[in-house]
Structure formats: C-alpha cells, structure tokens
Amino acid sequence: MGINQRLLKALIGIVIVAGFAACSAKTSEKSTQTVVKTTSVRKHSSPLSKSYPAIIKASSDVRLAFRIAGPIKNIYVDEGDFVKKNQVLAQIDPRDYKLQLQATEAKYKEVKSEVERITSLYKKGKVSENDYEKAVSGLKQVTAKYNAHKNSLEDTKLKAPFSGHVNTIFFDAEETVDAGMPVISMIDTQKYEIITHLPANDYLNKEKFTGFSCRTVNDPNIPIPLKLRNIVSKANLNGLYPAYFNLTDYGKGQILPGMSAEVIIEYNGQNENLYEVPSTAIFEQNGDSRVWILLKNNKTVQSRTVKVVEIKSSGAAIVSGDITEKDTIVSAGVHNLNEGQKVETLEEPSDSNVGGLL
C-alpha cells in the first residue's frame, strides 16, 4: 500500500504540473498577442481641396514718367503718401511750353481767320478750288500743331492714374529728366491680386476646380474668397504654372502687398471612390501607401494599397484604393504588424470621435 500511495501521489503531481504548464502557455500566448486600435472606413463625399503658398501683390504697380523732357519744378508728394486718381504728383517747369503754345496759338488764329475769308470767297466763286484746298490743308496742319503744344503744356503735370500709395520717388526737384524716364512709382492699394504656382498635374486638372479662397498670416482663421483670373499655360523655371487670383472681398487693413498667404483650391473628385481614414492608419511599404484591413472571421490583418489624395488639418486622410466603406482598418500601431498576423482589437471609437483620432 505504501508503494501504491507514493505512485498515486506522483501521478497527481505530474497532472497538476502539466495543468499549470498548459495554463501558463495559454496565458503567455494571450499576453504576447498584439492589441490594435481599429476604426471603420468612411465614404468621403464633400469637395476636395489643396493648398499652395502664395504672395499678395497690388493689382497695379507702375512707374510713372513725363511724356516730355525738362527740369522738374515741383514734387508735391512724399513716399508712402496716399493719393487720389488724377491728383498732380509732380510738375516740369512749364515756362518754355507756355511760350511755345502762345506762339502756336497766335499762328493758329491767324490761319483760321484767313481760311474763313478764303472759304467765303470760294463759295462766291472768286477763289479757285486749288487755293481753297491749300488753305484748308494749312489750317489742318497748324491746328494739329496747336493741339500738340496744348497737350505738351498739360503734360508738364504728372498725374496719378489711379488712387493708391506713392511707393518710390526717383528724382528731386530741379533735376532734369528725359521723356519716358520713370520719376515716381505707385501701387494700387485699393485692389489686390494673389499669385501662386501649380504643379503640372494640378494644372492639367484645372477643369475640376470648383472654388477658391485664401488665408493670410495676419488672420489665418478667416478664409477670403478669391476669383481665378488666369493660369499661365507655360511653366516657369521651376516647372510650375503661375496662377493669378483677384480678391473679391476683404477687410481694409487686413492685408498688404508682399504679405504671405495660402491659396486653397477646392476641386471635384466625384469621378473616383474616395474614403476618409485616420492618417495614422497609413504606412509605407515598398514605396506604396498601405493600410491594414482587419479580417473579422479570423482576426488577422491584410494590407491594402491606397493612394493618398489629401491630408486634412484635422488629421484625417482622404484616400482611394482597394478598400470599401464596409472595411474595418487598424488605426494605430500599424508599423508593428505583419501580413496575416492575428490581433486583438480595442473597442471601436464612437460616432462622436470622427476619424478615430482620439
């Protein structure tokens, strides 16, 4: 009986040890199984958008010059002054141009009076047609000269072509300038334009553009509506296509020429199936963007290739590819997984946690 009791105790001990070992193996296997966070794929239907760095410019930035030559008598403005359209900015000494006009005016009046006399005689048949035509031709010549000298006197005044600010003054009073030499530069601060540059792929898809706006560094939270003016069809040295926009509505004093901005272009992407996923769900593999799909029947993961269309400021990514809105994807811990790996999942985020980012 002693031997049998010892054998029984030994067998019981072996069974207990084996049971503990089995439980320990199961516990170890469960503890080493990867736990991942998942979320559902959402169908994306709102407009897509892309942003581009831009610069704000005055719609007009011109260098003004006199049409005639001469010494500058007065400059009536300073750099930075606001001036109104047709305001006189500077003037060339008009003395010689006044004398020139006076002489021409006297000649014009003399010839005009003579032509009137010859015309009266011509109607009575006392002057030949040839003499009459010569008189009329002479009047036309002196009239043209008279008008030209009147214009020259008027051109001694340099006037603002639009309302805006004086940017630069290149000469001082008493200096002599030639005709066409820039004297003052002006910028139109009543109207602005924005310039950005588009890559070739976006230029080729310009027919899909549906809306335009911009944000400035001064107030990045308020979008300013834009109107597309034109896109240059020839690329610059950087291979980009300049796009010009007019600001249709903005608050005075909020923007200035030279200020940096961001142009946002909305475009239609309805020709392809687009989905919204957390950007944390995307990983790179062999040069491709991929996501992990959870196969619910066996709780394993399978990678699918996607194309990233847009990354939103909220952290969500708009993608197209081999996924559907019925799929569940891994939203966190994607870099620690392997193809076909079995995983444990956390509870899926609620509907209030849009994009599964929390």
LOMIZA-721753 format. One line per 3 residues: number of its first residue (from 1); for each residue x, y, z of C-alpha. Coordinates in nm, 4 decimals, padded with zeros to 6 digits. Layout:
NUM	X/Y/Z; ... $
// end
This chain:
1	00.0000/00.0000/00.0000; 00.2907/00.2369/00.0710; 00.4296/00.1974/-00.2791 $
4	00.0883/00.2426/-00.4391; 00.0225/00.5595/-00.2403; 00.3554/00.7042/-00.3445 $
7	00.2810/00.6249/-00.7119; -00.0634/00.7833/-00.6826; 00.0815/01.0985/-00.5302 $
10	00.3448/01.1147/-00.8038; 00.0819/01.0828/-01.0770; -00.1315/01.3529/-00.9169 $
13	00.1727/01.5794/-00.9006; 00.2517/01.5240/-01.2670; -00.1065/01.6088/-01.3677 $
16	-00.1053/01.9288/-01.1582; 00.2303/02.0405/-01.3033; 00.1103/01.9696/-01.6581 $
19	-00.2072/02.1690/-01.5941; -00.0087/02.4639/-01.4641; 00.2211/02.4450/-01.7668 $
22	-00.0721/02.4410/-02.0092; -00.2358/02.7356/-01.8365; 00.0932/02.9224/-01.8343 $
25	00.1416/02.8606/-02.2091; -00.2083/02.9860/-02.2867; -00.1550/03.2913/-02.0673 $
28	00.1815/03.3634/-02.2338; 00.0335/03.3237/-02.5808; -00.2506/03.5616/-02.4956 $
31	-00.0187/03.8166/-02.3328; 00.2090/03.8316/-02.6389; -00.0781/03.8745/-02.8886 $
34	-00.0758/04.2260/-03.0443; -00.3598/04.4569/-02.9438; -00.4580/04.7150/-03.2060 $
37	-00.6977/05.0034/-03.2350; -00.9454/04.9878/-03.5241; -01.1959/05.2127/-03.6933 $
40	-01.4422/05.1938/-03.9796; -01.3702/05.3309/-04.3266; -01.5913/05.6281/-04.4100 $
43	-01.7141/05.7302/-04.7537; -01.5938/06.0802/-04.8486; -01.8382/06.2986/-05.0436 $
46	-01.7501/06.6621/-04.9658; -01.5287/06.8681/-05.2037; -01.1566/06.8040/-05.2012 $
49	-00.9059/07.0827/-05.1533; -00.5378/07.1540/-05.1911; -00.3373/07.4451/-05.0570 $
52	-00.0453/07.6323/-05.2113; 00.1867/07.9028/-05.0762; 00.1171/08.2422/-05.2308 $
55	00.2140/08.6088/-05.2209; -00.0146/08.9128/-05.2175; 00.0560/09.1875/-05.4693 $
58	-00.1030/09.5187/-05.5582; -00.3141/09.4790/-05.8714; -00.1229/09.7719/-06.0252 $
61	00.2407/09.8571/-05.9590; 00.3516/10.1194/-06.2108; 00.6363/10.3602/-06.2765 $
64	00.5142/10.6996/-06.3871; 00.7068/10.9213/-06.6295; 00.6578/11.2546/-06.8033 $
67	00.5813/11.2455/-07.1744; 00.8083/11.5442/-07.2250; 01.1591/11.6412/-07.1170 $
70	01.2625/11.9253/-06.8889; 01.3659/12.0323/-06.5397; 01.1380/11.9218/-06.2534 $
73	00.9876/12.2302/-06.0888; 00.7963/12.0664/-05.8042; 00.7297/11.7265/-05.6495 $
76	00.4114/11.7505/-05.4453; 00.4115/11.4136/-05.2667; 00.6315/11.2040/-05.0407 $
79	00.6940/10.8314/-05.0408; 00.4111/10.6489/-04.8634; 00.1508/10.9196/-04.9298 $
82	-00.1973/10.8151/-05.0320; -00.3099/10.9987/-05.3457; -00.6343/11.0117/-05.5398 $
85	-00.6833/10.9477/-05.9090; -00.5810/11.2478/-06.1271; -00.4037/11.4178/-05.8366 $
88	-00.0932/11.6106/-05.9540; 00.2194/11.4395/-05.8215; 00.4963/11.6436/-05.9848 $
91	00.5462/11.9119/-06.2500; 00.8077/12.0057/-06.5058; 00.8838/12.3779/-06.5388 $
94	00.6117/12.4889/-06.7853; 00.7765/12.8197/-06.8912; 00.9100/12.7124/-07.2332 $
97	00.5974/12.5104/-07.3107; 00.3756/12.8131/-07.2353; 00.5760/13.0336/-07.4730 $
100	00.5623/12.7615/-07.7388; 00.1861/12.7352/-07.7059; 00.1368/13.1117/-07.7179 $
103	00.3277/13.1363/-08.0471; 00.1386/12.8458/-08.1995; -00.1952/12.9796/-08.0785 $
106	-00.1324/13.3146/-08.2465; -00.0420/13.1403/-08.5715; -00.3491/12.9165/-08.5450 $
109	-00.5836/13.2144/-08.5020; -00.4226/13.3929/-08.7967; -00.4539/13.0941/-09.0306 $
112	-00.8071/13.0174/-08.9153; -00.9186/13.3736/-08.9890; -00.7583/13.3602/-09.3328 $
115	-00.9237/13.0265/-09.4150; -01.2616/13.1631/-09.3137; -01.2102/13.4564/-09.5558 $
118	-01.0973/13.2264/-09.8406; -01.3901/12.9918/-09.7751; -01.6339/13.2803/-09.8098 $
121	-01.4762/13.3881/-10.1406; -01.4677/13.0266/-10.2626; -01.8412/12.9939/-10.2115 $
124	-01.8893/13.3072/-10.4243; -01.6663/13.1614/-10.6949; -01.3937/13.4242/-10.6537 $
127	-01.1213/13.1795/-10.5354; -01.0052/12.8715/-10.7228; -01.0611/12.5270/-10.5779 $
130	-00.6835/12.4689/-10.5643; -00.6262/12.7794/-10.3484; -00.9157/12.6827/-10.1253 $
133	-00.7792/12.3296/-10.0694; -00.4330/12.4660/-09.9883; -00.5821/12.6993/-09.7295 $
136	-00.7833/12.4186/-09.5657; -00.4762/12.1918/-09.5611; -00.2700/12.4660/-09.3966 $
139	-00.5351/12.5100/-09.1290; -00.5330/12.1371/-09.0539; -00.1551/12.1425/-09.0107 $
142	-00.1489/12.4399/-08.7783; -00.4458/12.3004/-08.5825; -00.2601/11.9727/-08.5217 $
145	00.0485/12.1643/-08.4083; -00.1640/12.3843/-08.1825; -00.3286/12.0819/-08.0169 $
148	00.0089/11.9091/-07.9743; 00.1516/12.2138/-07.7953; -00.1574/12.2325/-07.5720 $
151	-00.1022/11.8663/-07.4809; 00.2668/11.9320/-07.4133; 00.1781/12.2058/-07.1664 $
154	-00.0725/11.9768/-06.9970; 00.1906/11.7009/-06.9880; 00.4120/11.9154/-06.7658 $
157	00.1883/11.7811/-06.4862; 00.2385/11.4193/-06.3766; -00.0952/11.2857/-06.2502 $
160	-00.1922/10.9721/-06.0599; -00.3564/10.7192/-06.2949; -00.5460/10.5612/-06.0019 $
163	-00.5945/10.6025/-05.6282; -00.3173/10.4404/-05.4302; 00.0092/10.4957/-05.2471 $
166	00.3315/10.6532/-05.3644; 00.5958/10.3842/-05.3465; 00.9227/10.5419/-05.4662 $
169	01.0367/10.8853/-05.5853; 01.3378/10.8597/-05.8174; 01.4214/11.2292/-05.8701 $
172	01.4279/11.5544/-05.6757; 01.3062/11.8984/-05.7774; 01.5394/12.0926/-06.0094 $
175	01.6697/11.7725/-06.1718; 01.6203/11.7407/-06.5469; 01.4547/11.4299/-06.6862 $
178	01.4019/11.2948/-07.0356; 01.0647/11.1928/-07.1724; 00.9715/10.8413/-07.0580 $
181	01.2162/10.8345/-06.7672; 01.0466/10.6957/-06.4500; 01.0023/10.9654/-06.1871 $
184	00.7553/10.8170/-05.9356; 00.6281/10.4630/-05.8746; 00.2794/10.3928/-05.7402 $
187	00.0939/10.0880/-05.6140; -00.2809/10.0400/-05.6165; -00.3680/09.9541/-05.2566 $
190	-00.7410/09.9554/-05.3304; -00.7234/09.6300/-05.5258; -00.5050/09.3251/-05.4728 $
193	-00.4131/09.0085/-05.6555; -00.2649/08.6832/-05.5300; -00.0115/08.4755/-05.7173 $
196	00.0571/08.1070/-05.6548; 00.2170/07.8310/-05.8610; 00.0586/07.4999/-05.9562 $
199	00.2350/07.1711/-06.0350; 00.1726/07.0219/-06.3785; -00.0698/06.7555/-06.2528 $
202	-00.2968/07.0144/-06.0914; -00.2762/07.2412/-06.3959; -00.3932/06.9547/-06.6191 $
205	-00.6938/06.9002/-06.3907; -00.7942/07.2672/-06.3719; -01.1373/07.1881/-06.5203 $
208	-01.2219/07.0187/-06.1895; -01.1647/07.3376/-05.9866; -01.4838/07.4459/-05.8106 $
211	-01.3851/07.7147/-05.5592; -01.1005/07.9354/-05.4448; -01.0105/08.1087/-05.1198 $
214	-00.7041/08.2146/-04.9250; -00.5824/08.2636/-04.5714; -00.3247/08.5186/-04.4656 $
217	-00.0630/08.5068/-04.1923; -00.2349/08.8068/-04.0382; -00.5627/08.6193/-03.9808 $
220	-00.5255/08.2504/-04.0715; -00.8672/08.1528/-03.9344; -01.0725/08.3651/-04.1736 $
223	-01.0889/08.2495/-04.5377; -01.1013/08.5244/-04.8005; -01.2889/08.4411/-05.1243 $
226	-01.0896/08.4583/-05.4476; -01.1739/08.4775/-05.8154; -00.9461/08.2999/-06.0620 $
229	-00.8184/08.5465/-06.3206; -00.5975/08.3215/-06.5310; -00.3382/08.0433/-06.5224 $
232	-00.0283/08.0844/-06.7377; -00.0009/07.7902/-06.9763; 00.3803/07.7969/-06.9805 $
235	00.5770/07.6623/-06.6842; 00.8413/07.8745/-06.5154; 01.1996/07.7636/-06.4489 $
238	01.0780/07.5511/-06.1558; 00.8297/07.3621/-06.3731; 00.5310/07.5325/-06.2073 $
241	00.2412/07.7196/-06.3654; 00.1664/08.0695/-06.2260; -00.1977/08.1229/-06.1281 $
244	-00.3409/08.4707/-06.0672; -00.6395/08.5433/-05.8437; -00.8339/08.8589/-05.7614 $
247	-00.9589/08.9193/-05.4097; -01.3326/08.9718/-05.4289; -01.3928/09.0719/-05.0671 $
250	-01.1599/09.1626/-04.7845; -01.1419/09.3960/-04.4873; -00.9411/09.7143/-04.5296 $
253	-00.6112/09.6977/-04.3459; -00.6161/09.3186/-04.3121; -00.3778/09.2529/-04.5990 $
256	-00.0868/09.4354/-04.7561; 00.1267/09.3899/-05.0676; 00.4118/09.1477/-05.0062 $
259	00.2270/08.9561/-04.7346; 00.2465/08.5766/-04.7450; -00.0740/08.3800/-04.7887 $
262	-00.2091/08.0322/-04.8573; -00.4372/07.9681/-05.1529; -00.6942/07.6889/-05.1085 $
265	-00.8406/07.5354/-05.4241; -01.1461/07.3113/-05.3994; -01.1975/07.0605/-05.6760 $
268	-01.4398/06.7892/-05.7790; -01.3289/06.4332/-05.7060; -01.6570/06.2522/-05.7794 $
271	-01.5078/06.0509/-06.0633; -01.3320/05.8221/-05.8161; -01.4351/05.6467/-05.4961 $
274	-01.2832/05.8319/-05.2037; -01.2689/05.7308/-04.8396; -01.1753/05.9012/-04.5151 $
277	-00.9371/05.7271/-04.2756; -00.7115/05.8445/-03.9920; -00.3694/05.9456/-04.1231 $
280	-00.2203/05.7240/-03.8511; -00.3630/05.4205/-04.0329; -00.1350/05.4734/-04.3355 $
283	00.2144/05.3259/-04.3606; 00.4719/05.2956/-04.6380; 00.5802/04.9607/-04.7832 $
286	00.7959/04.9189/-05.0938; 00.7221/05.2746/-05.1984; 00.3431/05.2313/-05.1711 $
289	00.0985/05.3757/-04.9193; -00.0946/05.0983/-04.7432; -00.3463/05.0299/-04.4681 $
292	-00.4165/04.7164/-04.2638; -00.7633/04.5629/-04.3141; -00.8974/04.3552/-04.0234 $
295	-01.0409/04.0213/-04.1400; -01.3072/03.9671/-03.8765; -01.3593/03.5960/-03.9417 $
298	-01.0134/03.5038/-03.8094; -00.8971/03.8342/-03.6582; -00.5946/03.8646/-03.8852 $
301	-00.4719/04.1662/-04.0792; -00.4203/04.2074/-04.4511; -00.2511/04.5043/-04.6207 $
304	-00.4206/04.7014/-04.8998; -00.2665/04.9628/-05.1284; -00.4180/05.3118/-05.1208 $
307	-00.3464/05.6462/-05.2870; -00.3381/05.9477/-05.0564; -00.5399/06.2300/-05.2154 $
310	-00.5414/06.4812/-04.9304; -00.4329/06.5152/-04.5685; -00.6691/06.7372/-04.3684 $
313	-00.5649/06.9642/-04.0838; -00.7827/06.7519/-03.8528; -00.5513/06.4535/-03.9088 $
316	-00.7857/06.2648/-04.1376; -00.6641/06.1406/-04.4767; -00.8683/06.1201/-04.7970 $
319	-00.7642/05.8107/-04.9942; -00.8671/05.5958/-05.2869; -00.7759/05.2351/-05.3480 $
322	-00.8626/04.8750/-05.2721; -01.0891/04.9434/-04.9737; -01.4602/04.9975/-04.9163 $
325	-01.6739/05.1659/-04.6525; -01.7599/04.8202/-04.5175; -01.3976/04.7580/-04.4149 $
328	-01.2509/04.7942/-04.0673; -00.8911/04.9129/-04.0601; -00.6172/04.9332/-03.7998 $
331	-00.5825/05.2983/-03.6934; -00.2870/05.2745/-03.4535; 00.0172/05.0513/-03.4164 $
334	00.0371/04.9818/-03.7907; 00.4171/04.9666/-03.8021; 00.4370/04.6665/-03.5697 $
337	00.2227/04.4311/-03.7764; 00.2973/04.1656/-04.0347; 00.0876/04.0183/-04.3146 $
340	-00.1618/03.7640/-04.1789; -00.0802/03.8395/-03.8158; -00.3502/03.7644/-03.5613 $
343	-00.4503/04.0569/-03.3422; -00.6753/04.1559/-03.0567; -00.8837/04.4705/-03.1061 $
346	-00.9790/04.7566/-02.8803; -01.3334/04.8861/-02.8790; -01.4106/05.0877/-03.1939 $
349	-01.4455/05.4658/-03.1350; -01.7911/05.6140/-03.1002; -01.9552/05.8262/-03.3703 $
352	-01.8626/06.1397/-03.1783; -01.4937/06.0560/-03.2316; -01.4847/06.1410/-03.6027 $
355	-01.1905/05.9818/-03.7823; -01.0989/05.7671/-03.4830; -00.8261/06.0065/-03.3778 $
358	-00.8954/06.0103/-03.0036 $
// end
